[in-house]
Amino acid sequence: MKPIWDMIDGFQLHLKLLSLVLFLMPLP
């Protein structure tokens, strides 16, 4: 069960970083 929760936390962190990058990127 532990690795599953670690993978979920990593996915949420990746999603936050991706949304942050998209937010900081200049709009075309």
PDB file with one MODEL, atoms N, CA, C and O in Angstrom:
MODEL        1
ATOM      1  N   MET A   1       0.838  -1.204   0.000  1.00  0.00           N
ATOM      2  CA  MET A   1       0.000   0.000   0.000  1.00  0.00           C
ATOM      3  C   MET A   1       0.876   1.260   0.000  1.00  0.00           C
ATOM      4  O   MET A   1       0.516   2.261  -0.619  1.00  0.00           O
ATOM      5  N   LYS A   2       2.027   1.216   0.693  1.00  0.00           N
ATOM      6  CA  LYS A   2       2.876   2.412   0.807  1.00  0.00           C
ATOM      7  C   LYS A   2       3.337   2.936  -0.560  1.00  0.00           C
ATOM      8  O   LYS A   2       3.218   4.132  -0.827  1.00  0.00           O
ATOM      9  N   PRO A   3       3.863   2.058  -1.433  1.00  0.00           N
ATOM     10  CA  PRO A   3       4.322   2.546  -2.750  1.00  0.00           C
ATOM     11  C   PRO A   3       3.192   3.200  -3.535  1.00  0.00           C
ATOM     12  O   PRO A   3       3.423   4.145  -4.289  1.00  0.00           O
ATOM     13  N   ILE A   4       1.968   2.699  -3.361  1.00  0.00           N
ATOM     14  CA  ILE A   4       0.824   3.275  -4.074  1.00  0.00           C
ATOM     15  C   ILE A   4       0.595   4.716  -3.626  1.00  0.00           C
ATOM     16  O   ILE A   4       0.373   5.602  -4.451  1.00  0.00           O
ATOM     17  N   TRP A   5       0.652   4.940  -2.323  1.00  0.00           N
ATOM     18  CA  TRP A   5       0.445   6.307  -1.818  1.00  0.00           C
ATOM     19  C   TRP A   5       1.580   7.217  -2.249  1.00  0.00           C
ATOM     20  O   TRP A   5       1.356   8.391  -2.547  1.00  0.00           O
ATOM     21  N   ASP A   6       2.813   6.682  -2.286  1.00  0.00           N
ATOM     22  CA  ASP A   6       3.964   7.483  -2.730  1.00  0.00           C
ATOM     23  C   ASP A   6       3.785   7.871  -4.200  1.00  0.00           C
ATOM     24  O   ASP A   6       4.106   8.993  -4.593  1.00  0.00           O
ATOM     25  N   MET A   7       3.276   6.945  -5.007  1.00  0.00           N
ATOM     26  CA  MET A   7       3.063   7.220  -6.430  1.00  0.00           C
ATOM     27  C   MET A   7       1.975   8.275  -6.605  1.00  0.00           C
ATOM     28  O   MET A   7       2.084   9.141  -7.473  1.00  0.00           O
ATOM     29  N   ILE A   8       0.915   8.206  -5.776  1.00  0.00           N
ATOM     30  CA  ILE A   8      -0.166   9.191  -5.847  1.00  0.00           C
ATOM     31  C   ILE A   8       0.362  10.572  -5.458  1.00  0.00           C
ATOM     32  O   ILE A   8       0.052  11.565  -6.116  1.00  0.00           O
ATOM     33  N   ASP A   9       1.163  10.634  -4.385  1.00  0.00           N
ATOM     34  CA  ASP A   9       1.731  11.922  -3.950  1.00  0.00           C
ATOM     35  C   ASP A   9       2.645  12.482  -5.034  1.00  0.00           C
ATOM     36  O   ASP A   9       2.622  13.685  -5.296  1.00  0.00           O
ATOM     37  N   GLY A  10       3.441  11.637  -5.662  1.00  0.00           N
ATOM     38  CA  GLY A  10       4.343  12.077  -6.725  1.00  0.00           C
ATOM     39  C   GLY A  10       3.546  12.595  -7.922  1.00  0.00           C
ATOM     40  O   GLY A  10       3.939  13.573  -8.558  1.00  0.00           O
ATOM     41  N   PHE A  11       2.423  11.933  -8.229  1.00  0.00           N
ATOM     42  CA  PHE A  11       1.588  12.364  -9.350  1.00  0.00           C
ATOM     43  C   PHE A  11       0.967  13.724  -9.065  1.00  0.00           C
ATOM     44  O   PHE A  11       0.897  14.579  -9.948  1.00  0.00           O
ATOM     45  N   GLN A  12       0.511  13.924  -7.816  1.00  0.00           N
ATOM     46  CA  GLN A  12      -0.085  15.207  -7.442  1.00  0.00           C
ATOM     47  C   GLN A  12       0.962  16.312  -7.507  1.00  0.00           C
ATOM     48  O   GLN A  12       0.663  17.423  -7.944  1.00  0.00           O
ATOM     49  N   LEU A  13       2.187  16.017  -7.076  1.00  0.00           N
ATOM     50  CA  LEU A  13       3.267  17.004  -7.119  1.00  0.00           C
ATOM     51  C   LEU A  13       3.598  17.345  -8.568  1.00  0.00           C
ATOM     52  O   LEU A  13       3.808  18.511  -8.901  1.00  0.00           O
ATOM     53  N   HIS A  14       3.646  16.327  -9.430  1.00  0.00           N
ATOM     54  CA  HIS A  14       3.925  16.550 -10.845  1.00  0.00           C
ATOM     55  C   HIS A  14       2.823  17.400 -11.471  1.00  0.00           C
ATOM     56  O   HIS A  14       3.094  18.262 -12.308  1.00  0.00           O
ATOM     57  N   LEU A  15       1.572  17.151 -11.058  1.00  0.00           N
ATOM     58  CA  LEU A  15       0.446  17.908 -11.598  1.00  0.00           C
ATOM     59  C   LEU A  15       0.541  19.373 -11.172  1.00  0.00           C
ATOM     60  O   LEU A  15       0.257  20.270 -11.966  1.00  0.00           O
ATOM     61  N   LYS A  16       0.940  19.618  -9.922  1.00  0.00           N
ATOM     62  CA  LYS A  16       1.089  20.992  -9.433  1.00  0.00           C
ATOM     63  C   LYS A  16       2.209  21.705 -10.187  1.00  0.00           C
ATOM     64  O   LYS A  16       2.059  22.864 -10.574  1.00  0.00           O
ATOM     65  N   LEU A  17       3.342  21.007 -10.399  1.00  0.00           N
ATOM     66  CA  LEU A  17       4.459  21.614 -11.128  1.00  0.00           C
ATOM     67  C   LEU A  17       4.050  21.912 -12.566  1.00  0.00           C
ATOM     68  O   LEU A  17       4.400  22.963 -13.103  1.00  0.00           O
ATOM     69  N   LEU A  18       3.311  20.998 -13.195  1.00  0.00           N
ATOM     70  CA  LEU A  18       2.875  21.208 -14.573  1.00  0.00           C
ATOM     71  C   LEU A  18       1.932  22.400 -14.670  1.00  0.00           C
ATOM     72  O   LEU A  18       2.052  23.211 -15.589  1.00  0.00           O
ATOM     73  N   SER A  19       0.997  22.515 -13.734  1.00  0.00           N
ATOM     74  CA  SER A  19       0.058  23.642 -13.748  1.00  0.00           C
ATOM     75  C   SER A  19       0.800  24.952 -13.494  1.00  0.00           C
ATOM     76  O   SER A  19       0.447  25.989 -14.055  1.00  0.00           O
ATOM     77  N   LEU A  20       1.838  24.900 -12.640  1.00  0.00           N
ATOM     78  CA  LEU A  20       2.627  26.105 -12.355  1.00  0.00           C
ATOM     79  C   LEU A  20       3.383  26.543 -13.609  1.00  0.00           C
ATOM     80  O   LEU A  20       3.431  27.732 -13.924  1.00  0.00           O
ATOM     81  N   VAL A  21       3.972  25.583 -14.320  1.00  0.00           N
ATOM     82  CA  VAL A  21       4.699  25.903 -15.564  1.00  0.00           C
ATOM     83  C   VAL A  21       3.744  26.497 -16.596  1.00  0.00           C
ATOM     84  O   VAL A  21       4.073  27.484 -17.253  1.00  0.00           O
ATOM     85  N   LEU A  22       2.560  25.897 -16.738  1.00  0.00           N
ATOM     86  CA  LEU A  22       1.585  26.407 -17.711  1.00  0.00           C
ATOM     87  C   LEU A  22       1.123  27.803 -17.320  1.00  0.00           C
ATOM     88  O   LEU A  22       0.842  28.630 -18.188  1.00  0.00           O
ATOM     89  N   PHE A  23       1.043  28.072 -16.020  1.00  0.00           N
ATOM     90  CA  PHE A  23       0.589  29.378 -15.529  1.00  0.00           C
ATOM     91  C   PHE A  23       1.662  30.444 -15.773  1.00  0.00           C
ATOM     92  O   PHE A  23       1.345  31.589 -16.092  1.00  0.00           O
ATOM     93  N   LEU A  24       2.939  30.055 -15.620  1.00  0.00           N
ATOM     94  CA  LEU A  24       4.022  31.016 -15.789  1.00  0.00           C
ATOM     95  C   LEU A  24       4.399  31.219 -17.257  1.00  0.00           C
ATOM     96  O   LEU A  24       5.026  32.220 -17.603  1.00  0.00           O
ATOM     97  N   MET A  25       4.019  30.272 -18.121  1.00  0.00           N
ATOM     98  CA  MET A  25       4.351  30.426 -19.538  1.00  0.00           C
ATOM     99  C   MET A  25       3.591  31.605 -20.135  1.00  0.00           C
ATOM    100  O   MET A  25       2.404  31.777 -19.857  1.00  0.00           O
ATOM    101  N   PRO A  26       4.252  32.414 -20.947  1.00  0.00           N
ATOM    102  CA  PRO A  26       3.593  33.546 -21.595  1.00  0.00           C
ATOM    103  C   PRO A  26       2.553  33.062 -22.600  1.00  0.00           C
ATOM    104  O   PRO A  26       2.783  32.105 -23.338  1.00  0.00           O
ATOM    105  N   LEU A  27       1.419  33.729 -22.617  1.00  0.00           N
ATOM    106  CA  LEU A  27       0.372  33.339 -23.552  1.00  0.00           C
ATOM    107  C   LEU A  27       0.746  33.784 -24.969  1.00  0.00           C
ATOM    108  O   LEU A  27       1.330  34.852 -25.152  1.00  0.00           O
ATOM    109  N   PRO A  28       0.416  32.975 -25.958  1.00  0.00           N
ATOM    110  CA  PRO A  28       0.733  33.305 -27.354  1.00  0.00           C
ATOM    111  C   PRO A  28      -0.069  34.507 -27.846  1.00  0.00           C
ATOM    112  O   PRO A  28       0.077  34.917 -28.997  1.00  0.00           O
TER     113      PRO A  28
ENDMDL
END
